[in-house]
Amino acid sequence: MVLTASHIAPLVALIAGILILIIPRLLNYIVAIYLIVTGLVGLNGIYQFIN
């Protein structure tokens, strides 16, 4: 299985959701990291930073 940009966003969301359930205090950090990762994935889809 080859991981593409369309596979990364759901995996990050799943991991973030599990971490929020386990450690609610990390909510701010998890949301910030999620937004950064999804933004980078979206920009990669437009500008092809990583092939």
ChimeraX attribute file (.defattr): number of C-alpha atoms within 10 A of each C-alpha:
attribute: neighborCount
match mode: 1-to-1
recipient: residues
	/A:1	3
	/A:2	4
	/A:3	7
	/A:4	11
	/A:5	15
	/A:6	11
	/A:7	10
	/A:8	14
	/A:9	17
	/A:10	12
	/A:11	11
	/A:12	17
	/A:13	17
	/A:14	12
	/A:15	12
	/A:16	19
	/A:17	16
	/A:18	12
	/A:19	15
	/A:20	17
	/A:21	11
	/A:22	10
	/A:23	10
	/A:24	12
	/A:25	11
	/A:26	13
	/A:27	15
	/A:28	11
	/A:29	12
	/A:30	19
	/A:31	15
	/A:32	10
	/A:33	14
	/A:34	17
	/A:35	15
	/A:36	12
	/A:37	16
	/A:38	17
	/A:39	13
	/A:40	14
	/A:41	20
	/A:42	15
	/A:43	12
	/A:44	14
	/A:45	15
	/A:46	9
	/A:47	10
	/A:48	10
	/A:49	10
	/A:50	8
	/A:51	8
